[in-house]
């Protein structure tokens, strides 16, 4: 689990630095695997706007771009295709030392001067390789240093969690741990959103046929526009080790990391009768998952299907059948709880591991599902991805009741060999969410 300091402070306004937080987490049994800093410091990597693009006179694969860097105009030679006037990107100016140690110096590329370089994530020290540059919102002022625009310069604590600490596979779970030694209140992520006023149950339904699906929630978003997510969201995903894909997929991954709740988005128009059936796999049933591999299923695997066929290997990976694409117009968004032993068996048998299966195997929080779903719908509304139907579907056949454990302070102190006051024990447990 990669914990980004900037994101953590959004949830709990902790005043201690990242190193101190890491040390305190280790003292509470959460092993730190690594501590890294992102970005390349306060160097001249700035926002520029493309003014003009011309074909390089001596090279078919190169382009000569003129850019506005705020206080000056620069000429940048690049091999990037598809750039257009008016786009804003990040450019490293001469003298900048990139993450790999290369320092930018005056250079002629096939006889044409280049006064900088368009940079991507890798050049800025992130463990994410991409052929694309970093595009910036048009509202950002030309010449703005990258480290002032967004927290590219950050600290990331990577924790190696044992199998019993699935509660710490989300930023909220980590914030609960931090709460015990920071005495700061946790801010519940915003989860209110506007709707189109049309009840979701009028357009969609869910039927649970397997006892291994304990809870299944869903929502519908119509008139969606598939495009890249905003840079602030991409930045947080990249810090956490997840590749940005599109606004819809990025929202589901964002909530996964923040609230430890896996989600899956379906192209609603590919689901027969707009009805999901959660059932056991049939003997000999096959499914082509999102990695383009045909999987042979067996009874005990959980299948999210319609009346005709399976659309998702529950808790593990979606199928290509209802994958969200650039042509998708309406979405059904799923958030559920699947029986951890089933997910573990399916994942190991198929040799198929995902961020979702990793969390389901370690037991997610059934009571957290509606809040996580509403958080995702808030982000759909915030980013204007589409319009949200009113209400959510919540099929919850056997409602979970929390265990009640009775003990005395004396019993705890006898086991620990400690002398912790009763009120202190109470405070720690409340801070942890008990």
Number of C-alpha atoms within 10 A of each C-alpha: 19 21 25 22 20 17 16 19 15 15 20 22 17 21 11 9 10 21 14 11 19 23 13 17 20 13 10 13 11 20 16 17 12 12 15 10 17 18 21 21 18 12 16 20 26 23 28 31 26 21 16 15 17 11 13 19 12 12 12 9 11 18 19 20 22 19 25 19 22 15 8 10 16 21 19 23 26 18 14 13 10 5 17 13 13 14 15 25 22 25 28 27 23 17 15 20 20 20 17 11 9 11 13 16 14 11 14 11 15 12 11 15 15 21 20 22 20 23 20 21 20 17 22 22 18 19 15 16 11 11 10 12 18 17 18 20 13 14 7 13 17 20 20 17 20 24 18 11 14 12 17 23 18 18 21 23 22 19 20 14 17 12 12 9 14 19 21 23 25 21 24 22 19 21 26 24 21 24 21 19 15 17 14 17 16 19 13 13 16 12 14 15 17 14 17 13 11 12 16 19 16 9 12 19 17 20 15 19 11 16 15 20 26 18 22 22 19 27 25 26 23 17 13 20 16 18 12 16 18 16 15 14 16 22 19 19 19 15 22 19 14 18 17 22 14 17 23 26 18 20 26 26 26 25 21 21 23 22 26 28 28 27 24 24 22 24 19 23 14 17 21 13 14 15 16 22 19 24 23 23 22 15 12 10 14 15 21 19 20 15 11 10 11 12 16 14 21 15 13 18 22 28 27 23 23 20 12 9 16 26 26 25 25 28 33 27 21 23 21 18 18 20 18 22 13 10 10 19 17 22 24 20 22 20 26 27 24 25 20 19 15 18 27 20 14 22 21 10 10 11 8 15 15 12 17 21 22 20 24 26 21 20 20 24 15 18 14 15 25 19 17 23 26 21 24 27 29 21 22 22 18 13 14 13 20 23 20 28 21 19 16 20 20 17 18 16 12 10 11 11 7 8 6 6 5 5 8 9 15 14 10 15 14 11 8 10 9 10 11 13 11 13 9 11 12 12 13 17 12 13 19 15 10 9
